[in-house]
Amino acid sequence: MESEKNITIYDIAQATNLSIATISRIINKKGRYSAETESRVIKAMEELGYTPSASAQSLASNQTHTIGLVLPFWSIQQPNDEFTIQFLSGATIAANHLKYDLLLDNRSFVPSASTSQIIKRRRVDGFIFSAVGNSYQHFMEELITSGFPTIYTGVQLPFDKDGCNVYGGHEIYKQDFLEICYQKGYRNTALFTSYMQAQELQMVEISRQIVEDFRLKKGLSQDQCRFVMYDYYNPKSFQYALEELLTQKNPVEAIYLDQFPTCSHAYSIISSMGLRIPEDIAVVATSQYSRGGEEFSPKLTTTYVHSYEMGYRAVELLVNKIEKKGLEFEHDIPYSFLYRESFLPPEQGQE
């Protein structure tokens, strides 16, 4: 039995009576050619069953149509991390729509080659960093200042003059929580964050500064507005910290939890101490899902961070840079404060 013929660009040229150069320009969308000529080539390709080689197209266009997505180091230690799951989901959908592949790296990224070598090898067309880590910030700075297409999440970094970030409102929603607590008359509040994040993320220090600035602005003491850190992988660490705040002379009245999985533990501790939510203590947490918090009793108030949209927007912004389209995209992805039973909105007129 005769094997099927492997259709090549030469067969397309013969079928259309066009030169190899013309066929190549049309396949790689480069150079000048008429719409009528393009239609002839596309029709011949369909009739003969020709599919252009992806690697050949990459060589011709100097593009790989691949995006390097660097995930935070804790995505290995915490595979059910909500932010990473939603961000990756949004990025994957966007990349598919825009005809790009994603190459994942979930290490603390310390490149084995220099930035110039990475750019020269061109294994990816650009990078997305889903979190800003200290261990690879120098690498990010070199990429951005060299003009290599790069997008990251979080507040705009000092070396980034072009706004290469996607921002989910991290500073804003924690500031808003403290302000709303003050409006409701709470004078003993606490923001909880974990050691897991302290190993790497700058946002931990940002949170600490948010608390300090708010405390000074309102004239509150350190005991009235606290920044509390705990070991995410040691449940006792969080338990001791929360129990201490609940049993002090002036017990904490409202808490903010930056790790959604910690909420179940918080509810259990509060209940075991004979306290009620929100009558004795109000609770708010970050969630990456719009319905996150509805499974609790009483239902949990959350700041809904639109991490899916952040992932989608990051890819849009990066492809816009790669292809030099010059399109305008909004870099800020506003969060939503979803009031439920654990933390009710301030009554009208409360200050």
C-alpha positions in Angstrom: 0.0 0.0 0.0 1.4 3.4 -1.0 2.0 5.7 2.0 0.3 9.1 2.1 2.3 11.9 0.6 3.7 14.5 3.0 2.3 17.8 1.7 4.9 20.6 1.7 5.1 24.3 0.8 6.4 23.2 -2.6 3.2 21.4 -3.4 1.2 24.5 -2.5 3.4 26.6 -4.8 2.9 24.1 -7.7 -0.8 24.0 -7.2 -1.2 27.8 -7.2 1.5 28.5 -9.7 3.1 30.9 -7.3 6.7 31.2 -6.0 7.9 29.6 -2.8 8.7 33.1 -1.5 5.1 34.3 -2.0 3.7 31.2 -0.3 6.1 31.7 2.7 5.0 35.4 3.0 1.3 34.5 3.1 1.8 31.6 5.6 3.9 33.8 7.9 1.8 36.9 7.3 4.8 39.0 6.3 5.5 41.2 3.3 3.1 42.4 0.6 0.5 40.2 -1.2 -3.0 40.7 -2.5 -6.2 39.4 -0.9 -6.9 37.4 -4.1 -3.5 35.7 -3.9 -4.0 34.9 -0.2 -7.4 33.3 -1.0 -5.8 31.1 -3.6 -3.1 29.9 -1.2 -5.6 29.2 1.6 -7.9 27.3 -0.7 -5.0 25.2 -2.0 -3.8 24.5 1.6 -7.3 23.3 2.6 -7.7 21.1 -0.5 -4.3 19.5 -0.1 -4.6 19.2 3.7 -1.4 21.3 4.4 -0.7 22.4 7.9 2.2 24.9 8.4 4.9 23.7 10.8 4.7 25.6 14.1 8.5 25.5 14.5 9.1 26.7 10.9 6.6 29.6 11.5 8.4 30.5 14.7 11.8 30.6 12.9 10.3 32.8 10.2 8.6 35.2 12.5 11.2 35.2 15.3 8.3 34.3 17.7 7.6 31.2 19.6 3.9 32.0 20.4 4.8 30.8 23.9 4.5 32.7 27.2 6.6 31.9 30.2 4.3 32.0 33.3 6.3 32.0 36.6 4.1 30.8 39.5 4.8 31.5 43.2 7.0 29.1 45.1 4.2 28.1 47.4 2.1 26.6 44.6 4.1 23.4 45.2 3.6 23.6 49.0 0.0 24.6 48.7 -1.4 23.0 45.5 -4.9 24.2 46.3 -3.9 27.9 46.5 -7.0 29.7 45.3 -5.2 32.7 43.7 -2.9 30.5 41.7 -5.7 28.2 40.5 -7.9 31.1 39.4 -5.0 33.2 37.9 -3.8 30.2 35.9 -7.3 29.4 34.7 -7.8 33.0 33.4 -4.3 33.0 31.8 -4.9 29.7 30.1 -8.2 30.8 28.6 -6.8 34.1 27.3 -3.7 32.4 25.9 -5.9 29.9 24.0 -8.1 32.8 22.6 -4.9 34.6 21.4 -3.3 31.5 20.0 -0.4 31.3 22.5 0.9 28.4 24.6 1.9 28.7 28.3 5.1 27.4 29.7 4.8 27.1 33.5 7.6 27.5 36.1 6.6 27.1 39.7 10.0 27.4 41.3 11.5 30.5 43.1 12.8 31.5 39.7 16.6 32.1 39.7 17.7 31.9 36.1 20.7 29.8 35.4 21.6 31.9 32.4 22.0 35.7 32.1 19.0 37.8 31.0 20.8 38.6 27.7 21.2 34.8 27.0 17.5 34.1 27.8 16.4 36.9 25.5 18.8 35.7 22.7 17.6 32.1 23.0 14.0 33.3 22.7 12.3 30.2 24.0 9.4 32.3 25.1 8.1 35.6 23.7 7.6 37.1 27.1 7.2 36.5 30.9 4.3 36.8 33.3 5.0 36.7 37.0 1.9 35.9 39.0 3.6 37.1 42.2 6.5 39.5 42.9 9.3 37.5 44.7 12.5 38.9 46.1 14.6 36.1 44.7 13.8 36.9 41.1 13.0 40.7 41.3 16.5 41.5 39.9 15.8 39.2 37.0 12.4 41.0 36.5 14.1 44.4 36.5 16.6 43.3 33.9 13.8 42.0 31.7 11.7 45.1 32.0 14.5 47.6 31.6 15.8 45.7 28.5 12.4 46.0 26.9 11.7 42.3 26.9 7.9 41.8 27.2 7.1 41.2 30.9 4.0 41.5 33.0 3.7 41.0 36.8 1.0 41.3 39.5 0.9 43.8 42.3 1.8 47.4 42.9 4.0 49.1 40.3 7.6 48.6 41.1 10.1 51.5 41.2 12.1 50.3 38.2 9.0 49.8 36.0 8.4 53.1 34.1 5.9 51.7 31.6 3.3 50.1 33.9 3.9 46.4 33.3 1.8 45.4 36.2 -1.8 44.1 36.8 -3.1 45.3 40.2 -5.8 43.6 42.2 -6.2 46.3 44.9 -4.2 44.6 47.7 -3.4 47.8 49.5 -6.9 49.3 48.9 -9.1 46.5 50.2 -7.1 46.2 53.5 -7.2 50.0 54.0 -11.0 49.9 53.3 -11.4 47.1 55.9 -9.7 49.2 58.6 -11.7 52.3 57.6 -15.0 50.5 57.6 -14.2 49.0 61.0 -13.5 52.5 62.3 -16.8 53.7 60.9 -18.6 50.9 62.7 -17.0 51.9 66.0 -14.5 49.1 66.3 -11.4 50.2 68.1 -9.6 46.9 68.4 -8.9 45.3 65.0 -6.2 42.9 63.6 -4.9 42.0 60.2 -3.6 38.4 60.0 -0.9 37.3 57.4 1.2 34.1 57.3 4.9 33.3 57.4 4.4 31.4 54.2 4.0 34.7 52.4 6.6 36.5 54.5 9.3 34.3 53.0 8.9 35.9 49.6 6.2 38.5 49.0 6.7 42.2 49.3 3.0 42.6 50.0 3.6 41.4 53.6 5.6 44.5 54.3 3.0 46.6 52.5 0.3 45.1 54.8 2.4 46.0 57.8 2.8 49.5 56.6 -1.0 49.8 55.9 -1.6 49.0 59.6 1.0 51.4 60.8 -0.2 54.3 58.6 -3.8 53.8 59.6 -2.9 53.6 63.3 -1.0 56.9 63.1 -3.8 58.5 61.0 -6.5 57.6 63.6 -4.4 58.1 66.7 -4.7 54.4 67.7 -2.4 52.4 69.9 -0.5 49.3 68.8 -2.9 47.2 70.8 -5.9 48.7 69.0 -4.8 48.1 65.5 -2.5 45.0 65.1 -0.6 43.4 62.3 -0.4 39.7 63.3 1.8 37.1 61.6 1.5 33.3 62.0 3.0 30.1 60.6 0.5 28.9 58.0 1.8 25.3 58.3 1.5 25.2 62.1 -2.2 25.5 63.1 -1.2 26.0 66.7 0.6 29.3 65.7 -2.7 30.8 64.4 -4.7 29.4 67.3 -2.4 30.9 70.0 -2.3 34.3 68.2 -6.1 34.5 67.9 -6.8 33.2 71.4 -4.5 35.8 72.8 -6.3 38.6 71.1 -9.7 37.2 72.2 -8.7 36.9 75.9 -6.8 40.2 76.4 -8.3 43.0 78.6 -9.7 44.7 75.5 -10.4 41.8 73.2 -10.2 42.2 69.4 -13.5 43.1 67.8 -12.8 42.5 64.1 -10.2 40.4 62.3 -9.1 40.2 58.6 -7.7 36.9 57.3 -5.6 36.9 54.2 -5.7 33.1 53.8 -9.2 31.7 53.1 -8.4 28.2 54.3 -7.6 29.6 57.7 -11.3 30.8 58.1 -12.6 27.3 59.1 -10.0 27.2 61.9 -10.9 30.7 63.0 -14.6 29.9 63.2 -13.8 26.7 65.2 -11.6 28.6 67.7 -14.2 31.4 68.2 -17.0 28.9 68.7 -14.9 26.8 71.2 -14.4 29.9 73.3 -18.2 30.5 73.5 -18.1 33.6 71.4 -20.4 34.5 68.5 -19.8 35.9 65.1 -20.4 38.8 64.5 -21.9 39.8 67.9 -18.6 39.2 69.8 -16.1 39.4 66.9 -16.5 40.2 63.2 -14.6 38.3 60.6 -13.5 39.2 57.0 -11.3 37.2 54.6 -9.9 37.3 51.1 -11.5 35.0 48.6 -10.8 34.3 44.9 -14.4 33.1 44.3 -17.5 35.3 44.3 -19.4 32.7 46.4 -16.5 32.0 48.7 -17.8 32.4 52.3 -21.3 31.3 51.7 -20.5 27.8 53.0 -19.9 29.2 56.5 -22.4 29.7 59.3 -22.8 32.6 59.7 -21.9 33.4 56.1 -18.5 35.0 55.8 -17.9 38.5 54.5 -15.1 38.6 51.9 -13.1 40.8 49.7 -13.4 39.1 46.4 -10.2 39.4 44.5 -10.8 38.9 40.7 -7.8 36.7 40.2 -9.3 35.0 37.1 -9.6 38.4 35.5 -6.1 39.2 36.6 -4.7 36.2 34.8 -6.7 36.9 31.7 -5.7 40.6 31.7 -2.0 39.7 32.2 -2.0 37.6 29.0 -3.8 40.3 27.1 -1.3 42.9 28.2 1.7 40.7 27.4 0.5 39.8 23.9 -0.2 43.5 23.3 3.5 44.1 24.1 4.8 41.1 22.1 2.8 42.0 19.0 3.3 45.8 19.5 -0.4 46.4 19.0 -0.5 49.6 21.0 -4.0 48.8 22.4 -5.2 50.4 25.7 -6.0 48.1 28.6 -7.0 48.9 32.2 -4.2 47.6 34.5 -6.3 47.8 37.7 -8.8 45.0 38.4 -11.1 46.3 41.2 -12.0 44.0 44.1 -15.5 43.5 45.4 -16.4 43.8 49.1 -19.1 41.2 49.6 -21.0 41.8 52.8 -22.5 38.8 54.5 -23.4 37.9 58.1 -19.9 37.8 59.7 -19.3 41.5 59.1 -22.3 43.7 58.4 -22.0 47.0 56.5 -21.9 50.2 58.6 -25.3 51.7 59.3 -26.2 54.8 57.4 -24.7 57.9 59.1 -22.2 55.9 61.1 -18.8 57.5 61.3 
